[in-house]
Amino acid sequence: MRFSQLIASLQQGSAGLQDHQLAEDPELLSGASLDQAKANQLSFLEEGNALTTQLSHSKVGAVLIPPQDDLRVIAEQRGLAFAVLRDPRLAFAEALQQLHPRSRPKEGVHPTAVIGDQVHLGQGISIGAHVFIGDGSRIGAYSVVHPGVVIYEDVVVGEANELHANAVLQPGCRLGLNCVVHSNAVLGSEGFGFVPTANGWRKMPQTGLVVLEDGVEVGCGSTIDRPSVGETRIGAGTKIDNLVQIGHGVVTGQGCALAAQVGIAGGARLGDGVILAGQVGVANRAVIGDRAIASSKSGIHGEVEAGEVVSGYPAISNRLWLRCSATFSKLPEMAKMLRKLTRETPQ
C-alpha cells in the first residue's frame, strides 16, 4: 500500500489527521517499531516519547507523529514521508488494520463438526473442524467458530462473534454482538461454591449464567465462572487479557481493562472504565468505583473510590504507596537506630 493511500484512509478515521508530507510516497508492506523499521515499513511516535532522537537515525519509510515541532523538523530535514495526527497511536492501529487485513474462513459447516439437536445456525457463519455444538444452542449470523471449539447445550452466541480454537462455552453462556473469545478460554465453568458440613464439603449447584455484553474480548486461557444463581456479567467493551480468573457472580461495568493474571473473587463489583494491571487480586465482594486504577500486584480487599489510583498489598493510595516503598530499603538501618536508642534510653 502506498503511503498516499494510507493517508486517504486515515482522513476517514478518528485519529485526527492534521497534515502530511508524502515525500517519495513509499510502498508500505507492514508496521514496525521505530528502531527496527525499514524503508518499506510504517512506524509512529507519541507526544513526549523518550525515543524522539531515534527518528534522526531510523530507516523507517513513513512515520506518524504528534503535532510536535521538533519531530516535524527532523522528518522534513530527512525527507521522510510523515503524517501529523492528534493521536498517532490510534492512527497506527488503524493503519495496521489496512496493511494486514484479516482473512475470514469460508462460510459453512466443516464435515467433522458435531451439531446437536435443535441448534440454530445463523446465516453467513463459519464452523471449523471438530467443533461440537450442544443441543438447543444458537450461533448468530456471521460468527466464526474455529476448530476444536466446544459449545455446550443452552448457549447463545450473538452475531459477528469469533471463537478461537479450543475455546469452551459451558451451559448458560450468553454472548452479545462482536465478542472475541481466544484459544483455551473457558466461559461458564462452575463457580467455586461449597457448603461446609459435619461430613465435609457439600457442593452448591451452579445454575446461573455468564453474560458477555457487546464487544467483550477474552484472552487465551482466561476463565469466567457461572454462579449458583443469577449471573456473572462482563460489561460492554471490556477487554480481558490472558490467564485472568473471574469468579462467580462478578459484575463489571463497561469498558474495563483487566491485564494478565488478574484474579477477581466471587461477588466483586467493578464500575465503568476500571483498569486492573497485571496480577491484581480482588477479594470477595470488593467494590471498585468507576475509572479506578490498580497498579500491578495490588491486593484490593474493600472499596476503592471512583477515579482513585491504588497500589500495594493491601491496596492504598498510589501516592502513599510510593512514599512507603521509598522507605523499605531504609528499614534495616532505621531498626538498627531504634535498637540503639532503646539501649541508650534510661529505663
C-alpha positions as a Markdown table, in Angstrom:
| # | Residue | x | y | z |
|---|---|---|---|---|
| 1 | Met | 0.0 | 0.0 | 0.0 |
| 2 | Arg | 1.3 | 3.4 | -0.9 |
| 3 | Phe | 1.6 | 6.0 | 1.9 |
| 4 | Ser | -0.8 | 8.3 | -0.1 |
| 5 | Gln | -3.5 | 5.5 | 0.0 |
| 6 | Leu | -2.9 | 5.1 | 3.7 |
| 7 | Ile | -3.3 | 8.8 | 4.3 |
| 8 | Ala | -6.6 | 8.7 | 2.4 |
| 9 | Ser | -7.9 | 6.1 | 4.8 |
| 10 | Leu | -6.6 | 7.9 | 7.9 |
| 11 | Gln | -8.6 | 11.0 | 6.8 |
| 12 | Gln | -11.7 | 9.0 | 7.4 |
| 13 | Gly | -10.5 | 7.7 | 10.8 |
| 14 | Ser | -10.8 | 9.1 | 14.3 |
| 15 | Ala | -7.1 | 9.8 | 15.0 |
| 16 | Gly | -7.3 | 13.5 | 13.8 |
| 17 | Leu | -5.1 | 13.8 | 10.8 |
| 18 | Gln | -3.8 | 17.4 | 10.6 |
| 19 | Asp | -1.1 | 17.5 | 8.0 |
| 20 | His | 1.1 | 15.2 | 6.0 |
| 21 | Gln | 4.1 | 15.0 | 3.6 |
| 22 | Leu | 4.3 | 12.2 | 1.0 |
| 23 | Ala | 8.0 | 12.7 | 0.1 |
| 24 | Glu | 8.6 | 9.8 | -2.3 |
| 25 | Asp | 5.3 | 8.2 | -1.4 |
| 26 | Pro | 6.9 | 4.9 | -0.2 |
| 27 | Glu | 5.2 | 1.5 | -0.7 |
| 28 | Leu | 4.5 | 0.2 | 2.8 |
| 29 | Leu | 4.3 | -3.6 | 3.5 |
| 30 | Ser | 4.0 | -3.6 | 7.3 |
| 31 | Gly | 4.5 | -1.8 | 10.5 |
| 32 | Ala | 7.5 | -1.8 | 12.9 |
| 33 | Ser | 9.0 | -0.2 | 15.9 |
| 34 | Leu | 11.0 | 2.9 | 15.1 |
| 35 | Asp | 14.3 | 1.4 | 15.9 |
| 36 | Gln | 13.7 | -1.7 | 13.7 |
| 37 | Ala | 11.7 | -0.1 | 10.9 |
| 38 | Lys | 12.9 | -0.4 | 7.3 |
| 39 | Ala | 12.2 | 1.6 | 4.2 |
| 40 | Asn | 9.1 | -0.3 | 3.4 |
| 41 | Gln | 7.6 | -0.1 | 6.9 |
| 42 | Leu | 5.5 | 2.3 | 8.9 |
| 43 | Ser | 6.1 | 3.5 | 12.5 |
| 44 | Phe | 4.8 | 6.1 | 14.9 |
| 45 | Leu | 5.8 | 8.3 | 17.8 |
| 46 | Glu | 3.6 | 9.6 | 20.6 |
| 47 | Glu | 3.9 | 13.1 | 22.2 |
| 48 | Gly | 6.7 | 13.2 | 24.8 |
| 49 | Asn | 8.1 | 9.8 | 23.7 |
| 50 | Ala | 11.6 | 9.2 | 25.0 |
| 51 | Leu | 12.5 | 7.7 | 21.7 |
| 52 | Thr | 12.3 | 11.0 | 19.9 |
| 53 | Thr | 16.1 | 11.0 | 19.0 |
| 54 | Gln | 15.7 | 7.7 | 17.2 |
| 55 | Leu | 13.8 | 9.5 | 14.4 |
| 56 | Ser | 17.1 | 11.1 | 13.4 |
| 57 | His | 18.6 | 7.7 | 12.7 |
| 58 | Ser | 15.7 | 5.4 | 11.8 |
| 59 | Lys | 15.5 | 3.8 | 8.4 |
| 60 | Val | 11.7 | 4.0 | 8.5 |
| 61 | Gly | 9.8 | 4.6 | 5.3 |
| 62 | Ala | 7.0 | 6.6 | 6.8 |
| 63 | Val | 6.1 | 7.8 | 10.3 |
| 64 | Leu | 3.1 | 9.0 | 12.2 |
| 65 | Ile | 3.9 | 11.8 | 14.6 |
| 66 | Pro | 2.0 | 14.1 | 17.0 |
| 67 | Pro | 1.8 | 17.9 | 16.4 |
| 68 | Gln | 5.3 | 18.5 | 17.9 |
| 69 | Asp | 7.6 | 21.0 | 16.1 |
| 70 | Asp | 10.9 | 19.2 | 16.8 |
| 71 | Leu | 9.6 | 15.9 | 15.3 |
| 72 | Arg | 8.3 | 17.7 | 12.2 |
| 73 | Val | 11.6 | 19.5 | 11.6 |
| 74 | Ile | 13.5 | 16.2 | 11.8 |
| 75 | Ala | 11.1 | 14.4 | 9.4 |
| 76 | Glu | 11.4 | 17.3 | 6.9 |
| 77 | Gln | 15.1 | 17.5 | 7.1 |
| 78 | Arg | 15.4 | 13.8 | 6.5 |
| 79 | Gly | 12.9 | 13.9 | 3.7 |
| 80 | Leu | 10.7 | 11.3 | 5.3 |
| 81 | Ala | 7.1 | 10.7 | 4.5 |
| 82 | Phe | 5.1 | 11.6 | 7.6 |
| 83 | Ala | 1.6 | 12.5 | 8.9 |
| 84 | Val | 0.8 | 14.7 | 11.8 |
| 85 | Leu | -2.1 | 13.4 | 13.9 |
| 86 | Arg | -3.7 | 14.2 | 17.2 |
| 87 | Asp | -3.4 | 10.5 | 18.2 |
| 88 | Pro | -0.6 | 8.7 | 16.3 |
| 89 | Arg | -1.0 | 5.5 | 18.3 |
| 90 | Leu | -4.7 | 5.2 | 17.3 |
| 91 | Ala | -3.7 | 6.0 | 13.7 |
| 92 | Phe | -1.1 | 3.3 | 13.8 |
| 93 | Ala | -3.7 | 0.8 | 14.9 |
| 94 | Glu | -6.0 | 1.9 | 12.1 |
| 95 | Ala | -3.0 | 1.7 | 9.6 |
| 96 | Leu | -2.1 | -1.9 | 10.7 |
| 97 | Gln | -5.6 | -2.9 | 10.0 |
| 98 | Gln | -5.2 | -1.6 | 6.5 |
| 99 | Leu | -1.8 | -3.2 | 6.0 |
| 100 | His | -2.8 | -6.5 | 7.4 |
| 101 | Pro | -6.4 | -7.2 | 6.5 |
| 102 | Arg | -7.6 | -10.3 | 8.3 |
| 103 | Ser | -8.7 | -13.3 | 6.2 |
| 104 | Arg | -12.1 | -14.8 | 7.1 |
| 105 | Pro | -12.6 | -18.6 | 7.0 |
| 106 | Lys | -15.0 | -19.7 | 4.3 |
| 107 | Glu | -18.7 | -19.9 | 5.2 |
| 108 | Gly | -20.3 | -23.2 | 6.0 |
| 109 | Val | -20.0 | -26.1 | 8.5 |
| 110 | His | -17.0 | -28.4 | 8.3 |
| 111 | Pro | -18.0 | -32.1 | 7.8 |
| 112 | Thr | -16.2 | -33.1 | 11.0 |
| 113 | Ala | -18.2 | -30.7 | 13.2 |
| 114 | Val | -20.8 | -32.3 | 15.5 |
| 115 | Ile | -24.1 | -30.4 | 15.7 |
| 116 | Gly | -26.7 | -31.3 | 18.3 |
| 117 | Asp | -30.5 | -31.3 | 18.1 |
| 118 | Gln | -32.4 | -28.0 | 17.7 |
| 119 | Val | -29.3 | -26.0 | 17.1 |
| 120 | His | -29.9 | -22.7 | 15.3 |
| 121 | Leu | -27.1 | -21.5 | 13.0 |
| 122 | Gly | -27.4 | -18.0 | 11.6 |
| 123 | Gln | -26.6 | -17.0 | 8.0 |
| 124 | Gly | -23.0 | -16.5 | 6.9 |
| 125 | Ile | -21.4 | -18.4 | 9.7 |
| 126 | Ser | -18.2 | -20.5 | 9.6 |
| 127 | Ile | -17.9 | -23.6 | 11.7 |
| 128 | Gly | -14.5 | -25.2 | 11.7 |
| 129 | Ala | -13.2 | -28.7 | 12.0 |
| 130 | His | -14.1 | -30.8 | 15.1 |
| 131 | Val | -16.3 | -28.2 | 16.6 |
| 132 | Phe | -19.0 | -29.5 | 19.0 |
| 133 | Ile | -22.3 | -27.6 | 19.5 |
| 134 | Gly | -24.7 | -29.0 | 22.1 |
| 135 | Asp | -28.5 | -29.3 | 21.9 |
| 136 | Gly | -30.5 | -26.1 | 21.8 |
| 137 | Ser | -27.7 | -23.7 | 21.3 |
| 138 | Arg | -27.8 | -20.7 | 19.0 |
| 139 | Ile | -25.0 | -19.2 | 16.9 |
| 140 | Gly | -25.7 | -15.8 | 15.5 |
| 141 | Ala | -25.2 | -14.7 | 11.9 |
| 142 | Tyr | -21.7 | -14.1 | 10.5 |
| 143 | Ser | -20.0 | -15.6 | 13.6 |
| 144 | Val | -16.8 | -17.6 | 13.2 |
| 145 | Val | -16.2 | -20.8 | 15.3 |
| 146 | His | -12.6 | -22.0 | 14.8 |
| 147 | Pro | -11.5 | -25.7 | 15.0 |
| 148 | Gly | -11.9 | -27.6 | 18.3 |
| 149 | Val | -14.3 | -25.2 | 20.0 |
| 150 | Val | -16.8 | -26.8 | 22.4 |
| 151 | Ile | -20.1 | -25.2 | 22.9 |
| 152 | Tyr | -22.4 | -26.9 | 25.4 |
| 153 | Glu | -26.1 | -27.0 | 25.4 |
| 154 | Asp | -28.2 | -23.9 | 26.1 |
| 155 | Val | -25.6 | -21.4 | 24.9 |
| 156 | Val | -26.5 | -18.3 | 22.9 |
| 157 | Val | -23.8 | -16.7 | 20.8 |
| 158 | Gly | -24.8 | -13.4 | 19.2 |
| 159 | Glu | -24.0 | -12.1 | 15.7 |
| 160 | Ala | -20.4 | -11.5 | 14.4 |
| 161 | Asn | -18.7 | -13.2 | 17.3 |
| 162 | Glu | -15.3 | -15.0 | 16.9 |
| 163 | Leu | -14.5 | -18.1 | 19.0 |
| 164 | His | -10.9 | -19.2 | 18.6 |
| 165 | Ala | -9.5 | -22.7 | 18.6 |
| 166 | Asn | -10.3 | -24.9 | 21.7 |
| 167 | Ala | -12.3 | -22.3 | 23.5 |
| 168 | Val | -15.1 | -23.7 | 25.7 |
| 169 | Leu | -18.5 | -22.3 | 26.4 |
| 170 | Gln | -20.3 | -24.2 | 29.1 |
| 171 | Pro | -24.1 | -24.2 | 29.6 |
| 172 | Gly | -25.8 | -20.9 | 30.3 |
| 173 | Cys | -23.4 | -18.6 | 28.4 |
| 174 | Arg | -24.9 | -15.6 | 26.7 |
| 175 | Leu | -22.7 | -13.6 | 24.3 |
| 176 | Gly | -23.7 | -10.3 | 22.7 |
| 177 | Leu | -22.5 | -8.9 | 19.4 |
| 178 | Asn | -18.9 | -8.7 | 18.2 |
| 179 | Cys | -17.3 | -10.6 | 21.1 |
| 180 | Val | -14.0 | -12.4 | 20.7 |
| 181 | Val | -13.0 | -15.4 | 22.8 |
| 182 | His | -9.4 | -16.6 | 22.4 |
| 183 | Ser | -8.0 | -20.1 | 22.5 |
| 184 | Asn | -8.4 | -22.2 | 25.6 |
| 185 | Ala | -10.6 | -19.6 | 27.4 |
| 186 | Val | -13.4 | -21.3 | 29.4 |
| 187 | Leu | -16.7 | -19.4 | 29.9 |
| 188 | Gly | -19.4 | -20.6 | 32.2 |
| 189 | Ser | -17.3 | -23.1 | 34.2 |
| 190 | Glu | -18.8 | -23.9 | 37.6 |
| 191 | Gly | -18.1 | -21.3 | 40.3 |
| 192 | Phe | -16.2 | -22.4 | 43.4 |
| 193 | Gly | -19.1 | -22.9 | 45.7 |
| 194 | Phe | -19.2 | -25.4 | 48.5 |
| 195 | Val | -21.1 | -25.6 | 51.8 |
| 196 | Pro | -19.2 | -26.9 | 54.9 |
| 197 | Thr | -21.0 | -29.7 | 56.7 |
| 198 | Ala | -20.1 | -32.1 | 59.5 |
| 199 | Asn | -19.3 | -34.7 | 56.8 |
| 200 | Gly | -17.2 | -32.4 | 54.6 |
| 201 | Trp | -17.9 | -30.1 | 51.8 |
| 202 | Arg | -21.3 | -30.1 | 50.1 |
| 203 | Lys | -21.3 | -28.8 | 46.5 |
| 204 | Met | -23.6 | -25.9 | 45.8 |
| 205 | Pro | -25.1 | -26.4 | 42.3 |
| 206 | Gln | -24.0 | -23.6 | 40.0 |
| 207 | Thr | -27.1 | -22.9 | 37.9 |
| 208 | Gly | -26.6 | -19.3 | 36.9 |
| 209 | Leu | -25.5 | -17.6 | 33.6 |
| 210 | Val | -22.4 | -15.9 | 32.2 |
| 211 | Val | -23.2 | -12.9 | 30.2 |
| 212 | Leu | -20.8 | -11.1 | 27.9 |
| 213 | Glu | -22.2 | -7.8 | 26.6 |
| 214 | Asp | -21.3 | -6.4 | 23.2 |
| 215 | Gly | -17.7 | -6.0 | 22.2 |
| 216 | Val | -16.1 | -8.0 | 25.0 |
| 217 | Glu | -12.8 | -9.7 | 24.3 |
| 218 | Val | -11.5 | -12.6 | 26.4 |
| 219 | Gly | -7.8 | -13.6 | 26.2 |
| 220 | Cys | -6.2 | -17.1 | 26.0 |
| 221 | Gly | -6.6 | -19.3 | 29.0 |
| 222 | Ser | -8.9 | -17.0 | 30.9 |
| 223 | Thr | -11.9 | -18.3 | 32.9 |
| 224 | Ile | -15.2 | -16.7 | 33.8 |
| 225 | Asp | -17.3 | -18.8 | 36.2 |
| 226 | Arg | -21.0 | -19.0 | 36.4 |
| 227 | Pro | -22.7 | -18.5 | 39.8 |
| 228 | Ser | -25.1 | -20.7 | 41.8 |
| 229 | Val | -28.0 | -18.3 | 40.9 |
| 230 | Gly | -28.1 | -15.1 | 39.0 |
| 231 | Glu | -25.4 | -14.2 | 36.6 |
| 232 | Thr | -21.7 | -13.2 | 36.1 |
| 233 | Arg | -21.8 | -10.2 | 33.8 |
| 234 | Ile | -19.0 | -8.6 | 31.8 |
| 235 | Gly | -19.8 | -5.1 | 30.7 |
| 236 | Ala | -19.8 | -4.0 | 27.0 |
| 237 | Gly | -16.4 | -3.2 | 25.5 |
| 238 | Thr | -14.4 | -4.8 | 28.4 |
| 239 | Lys | -11.1 | -6.3 | 27.4 |
| 240 | Ile | -9.7 | -9.2 | 29.3 |
| 241 | Asp | -6.1 | -10.3 | 28.9 |
| 242 | Asn | -4.7 | -13.9 | 29.0 |
| 243 | Leu | -4.8 | -16.0 | 32.2 |
| 244 | Val | -7.4 | -13.9 | 34.0 |
| 245 | Gln | -9.7 | -15.6 | 36.6 |
| 246 | Ile | -13.2 | -14.0 | 37.1 |
| 247 | Gly | -15.2 | -15.7 | 39.9 |
| 248 | His | -18.9 | -16.4 | 40.1 |
| 249 | Gly | -21.3 | -13.5 | 40.4 |
| 250 | Val | -18.7 | -10.9 | 39.4 |
| 251 | Val | -20.2 | -7.8 | 37.6 |
| 252 | Thr | -18.0 | -5.4 | 35.7 |
| 253 | Gly | -19.0 | -2.1 | 34.2 |
| 254 | Gln | -18.4 | -1.1 | 30.6 |
| 255 | Gly | -15.0 | -0.5 | 29.1 |
| 256 | Cys | -12.9 | -2.2 | 31.8 |
| 257 | Ala | -9.4 | -3.5 | 31.1 |
| 258 | Leu | -8.0 | -6.5 | 33.0 |
| 259 | Ala | -4.4 | -7.4 | 32.4 |
| 260 | Ala | -2.8 | -10.8 | 32.6 |
| 261 | Gln | -3.1 | -12.9 | 35.8 |
| 262 | Val | -5.7 | -10.7 | 37.4 |
| 263 | Gly | -7.9 | -12.7 | 39.9 |
| 264 | Ile | -11.3 | -11.5 | 40.9 |
| 265 | Ala | -13.1 | -13.4 | 43.7 |
| 266 | Gly | -16.9 | -14.1 | 43.7 |
| 267 | Gly | -19.4 | -11.3 | 44.0 |
| 268 | Ala | -16.9 | -8.4 | 43.4 |
| 269 | Arg | -18.3 | -5.3 | 41.6 |
| 270 | Leu | -16.3 | -3.2 | 39.1 |
| 271 | Gly | -17.6 | 0.2 | 37.8 |
| 272 | Asp | -17.2 | 1.5 | 34.3 |
| 273 | Gly | -13.7 | 2.0 | 32.9 |
| 274 | Val | -11.8 | 0.2 | 35.7 |
| 275 | Ile | -8.2 | -0.8 | 34.9 |
| 276 | Leu | -6.5 | -3.6 | 36.8 |
| 277 | Ala | -2.8 | -4.1 | 35.9 |
| 278 | Gly | -1.1 | -7.5 | 35.9 |
| 279 | Gln | -1.6 | -9.8 | 38.9 |
| 280 | Val | -4.0 | -7.6 | 40.8 |
| 281 | Gly | -6.1 | -9.6 | 43.2 |
| 282 | Val | -9.6 | -8.5 | 44.1 |
| 283 | Ala | -11.2 | -10.0 | 47.2 |
| 284 | Asn | -14.7 | -11.5 | 47.6 |
| 285 | Arg | -17.4 | -8.8 | 47.3 |
| 286 | Ala | -15.0 | -5.9 | 46.9 |
| 287 | Val | -16.3 | -2.8 | 45.2 |
| 288 | Ile | -14.2 | -0.7 | 42.8 |
| 289 | Gly | -15.6 | 2.6 | 41.6 |
| 290 | Asp | -15.7 | 4.0 | 38.0 |
| 291 | Arg | -12.4 | 4.7 | 36.3 |
| 292 | Ala | -10.4 | 3.5 | 39.3 |
| 293 | Ile | -6.9 | 2.1 | 38.5 |
| 294 | Ala | -4.9 | -0.6 | 40.4 |
| 295 | Ser | -1.2 | -1.0 | 39.7 |
| 296 | Ser | 0.5 | -4.4 | 39.3 |
| 297 | Lys | 0.2 | -6.9 | 42.1 |
| 298 | Ser | -2.2 | -4.7 | 44.2 |
| 299 | Gly | -4.5 | -6.5 | 46.6 |
| 300 | Ile | -7.9 | -5.0 | 46.9 |
| 301 | His | -9.9 | -6.1 | 49.9 |
| 302 | Gly | -12.6 | -3.5 | 50.4 |
| 303 | Glu | -13.8 | -0.5 | 48.5 |
| 304 | Val | -11.9 | 1.7 | 46.0 |
| 305 | Glu | -13.4 | 5.1 | 45.3 |
| 306 | Ala | -14.2 | 6.2 | 41.8 |
| 307 | Gly | -11.2 | 7.6 | 40.0 |
| 308 | Glu | -8.8 | 6.6 | 42.7 |
| 309 | Val | -5.3 | 5.1 | 41.8 |
| 310 | Val | -4.2 | 2.4 | 44.3 |
| 311 | Ser | -1.1 | 0.2 | 44.7 |
| 312 | Gly | 0.4 | -2.3 | 47.1 |
| 313 | Tyr | -0.9 | -5.1 | 49.4 |
| 314 | Pro | -3.3 | -4.3 | 50.9 |
| 315 | Ala | -4.0 | -1.6 | 48.3 |
| 316 | Ile | -3.7 | 2.0 | 49.4 |
| 317 | Ser | -3.4 | 5.3 | 47.6 |
| 318 | Asn | -0.7 | 5.2 | 45.0 |
| 319 | Arg | 0.9 | 8.4 | 46.3 |
| 320 | Leu | 1.1 | 7.0 | 49.8 |
| 321 | Trp | 2.4 | 3.6 | 48.4 |
| 322 | Leu | 5.2 | 5.4 | 46.6 |
| 323 | Arg | 6.3 | 7.2 | 49.8 |
| 324 | Cys | 6.1 | 3.9 | 51.7 |
| 325 | Ser | 8.1 | 1.9 | 49.1 |
| 326 | Ala | 10.8 | 4.6 | 49.1 |
| 327 | Thr | 11.3 | 3.8 | 52.8 |
| 328 | Phe | 11.5 | 0.0 | 52.5 |
| 329 | Ser | 15.2 | -0.1 | 51.7 |
| 330 | Lys | 15.9 | 2.1 | 54.8 |
| 331 | Leu | 14.0 | -0.1 | 57.3 |
| 332 | Pro | 17.1 | -2.2 | 58.4 |
| 333 | Glu | 19.0 | 1.0 | 59.1 |
| 334 | Met | 16.0 | 2.5 | 60.9 |
| 335 | Ala | 15.6 | -0.7 | 63.0 |
| 336 | Lys | 19.2 | -0.6 | 64.0 |
| 337 | Met | 19.0 | 3.0 | 65.0 |
| 338 | Leu | 15.8 | 2.3 | 67.0 |
| 339 | Arg | 17.5 | -0.6 | 68.9 |
| 340 | Lys | 20.4 | 1.7 | 69.7 |
| 341 | Leu | 18.2 | 4.4 | 71.0 |
| 342 | Thr | 16.3 | 1.9 | 73.1 |
| 343 | Arg | 19.5 | 0.7 | 74.7 |
| 344 | Glu | 20.7 | 4.2 | 75.4 |
| 345 | Thr | 17.4 | 5.5 | 76.9 |
| 346 | Pro | 17.3 | 5.2 | 80.7 |
| 347 | Gln | 14.6 | 2.9 | 81.9 |
